[in-house]
Structures are given as structure tokens and as C-alpha cells.
Amino acid sequence: MMTELIPALIGLVASVLSDTFGRTRTFIVASIFCLSGALIGAIVNVEIIKIISLAVFIGEEAVLCTLITYIINESMTTKSTLRSKAIAIYFAIFALGGICISLMSYVFTNCHT
């Protein structure tokens, strides 16, 4: 449940903050926060910390997806052919990221692996 709830909350907070602080700044701060959480999970050898750090790292994908969608939609006109191509490429990359995260959570059944 934590690997679903924490990323959703991180994505929501980043979405709200991006209106106030800007898309790029919010993305940089969220990336530093999420990558730091993942690093802590790799160093600390406690199961609950590892689960939370995986959820925070998945939250980084939520932030990336949310902010890139905003940037693509706000920077191009709706009739632009480049916009539809950019969104298609972006969603293909997003799907590959989701597959990788699913494989990681399937393969790594032991938190010490």
C-alpha cells in the first residue's frame, strides 16, 4: 500500500508546488529529495526503510511524468504535430519505466537483495 500511496502524494505535492515555484525548480527539488531517499534506502539495512525508499523513488517517476506532461502541454499549441509526437514518445518512455519498476518489485522479493 505504501508503494502506491507515497508516490501519489509526492506527485500531488509536486503538481501543486509547480504552480507556485515553477516546473523546472520543482522538478529539481523533487529529484534531489527522491534520489536522496533512494540512496538512504540503499545504505540503511532496515526493511521498512527500504520499502519507503522504493516508494519515494517511484514517486520520482510520478513527478517526472506530471511535470513533463505540463511542460509539453503548455509549450505547444494543440494543433502542433510535434506536440502529439512528443507526447507519444514520452508515454512510451513512461511505460518502459513502469515496466522496469514492476520487474524490480517482482524480482526483488527480499529487501536485502
C-alpha positions in Angstrom: 0.0 0.0 0.0 2.9 2.4 0.8 4.3 1.9 -2.7 1.1 3.3 -4.1 0.1 5.9 -1.6 3.5 7.6 -1.2 4.1 8.1 -4.9 0.6 9.5 -5.4 1.2 12.0 -2.6 4.6 13.0 -3.9 3.1 13.5 -7.4 0.2 15.6 -6.0 2.5 17.8 -3.9 4.9 18.4 -6.8 1.9 19.2 -9.0 0.6 21.8 -6.6 4.1 23.3 -5.9 4.9 23.5 -9.6 2.3 26.2 -10.0 3.9 28.3 -7.3 7.6 27.7 -7.8 7.8 26.8 -11.4 8.0 23.5 -13.2 11.8 23.2 -13.5 12.6 24.3 -9.9 10.0 21.9 -8.6 11.4 19.0 -10.7 15.0 19.7 -9.5 14.0 19.9 -5.8 11.8 16.8 -6.0 14.5 14.9 -7.9 17.1 15.7 -5.2 14.6 14.7 -2.4 13.6 11.4 -4.1 17.1 10.4 -5.1 18.3 11.1 -1.6 15.5 8.9 -0.2 16.6 6.1 -2.6 20.2 6.4 -1.5 19.2 6.2 2.2 17.3 3.1 1.4 20.3 1.6 -0.3 22.5 2.3 2.7 20.3 1.6 5.6 19.6 -2.1 6.2 16.1 -1.9 7.7 13.2 -3.5 5.8 10.6 -0.7 6.3 13.2 2.0 5.3 13.9 0.0 2.1 10.2 -0.2 1.3 9.6 3.5 1.9 12.7 4.5 -0.2 11.4 2.4 -3.1 8.0 4.2 -2.8 9.8 7.5 -2.8 11.8 6.5 -5.8 8.6 5.5 -7.6 7.3 9.0 -6.6 10.1 10.5 -8.7 8.6 8.8 -11.7 5.3 10.4 -10.8 6.9 13.8 -10.5 8.7 13.4 -13.8 5.5 12.3 -15.6 3.4 15.0 -14.2 5.8 17.9 -14.9 6.8 16.8 -18.3 3.1 16.5 -19.3 2.6 20.0 -18.1 5.6 21.3 -19.9 4.6 19.6 -23.2 1.0 20.8 -23.0 1.9 24.4 -22.0 4.7 24.9 -24.5 3.0 23.8 -27.7 -0.3 24.6 -29.5 -3.0 22.0 -29.6 -2.7 21.6 -33.4 1.0 21.1 -33.4 2.1 17.8 -34.9 5.3 18.0 -32.7 3.1 18.0 -29.6 1.4 14.7 -30.4 4.8 13.1 -31.3 6.4 14.4 -28.1 3.5 13.0 -26.0 3.7 9.6 -27.8 7.5 9.4 -27.2 7.1 10.5 -23.6 4.3 7.9 -22.9 6.4 5.1 -24.5 9.3 6.0 -22.1 6.9 6.3 -19.2 5.5 2.8 -20.0 9.1 1.4 -20.1 9.7 3.0 -16.7 6.6 1.4 -15.3 7.6 -2.0 -16.6 11.1 -1.6 -15.0 9.6 -0.7 -11.7 7.2 -3.6 -11.9 10.0 -6.0 -12.7 12.1 -4.6 -9.8 9.3 -5.2 -7.3 8.7 -8.7 -8.7 12.3 -9.8 -8.8 13.5 -8.3 -5.5 11.3 -10.3 -3.1 13.9 -9.9 -0.4 14.7 -6.4 0.8 18.4 -7.4 1.4 18.9 -8.3 -2.3 
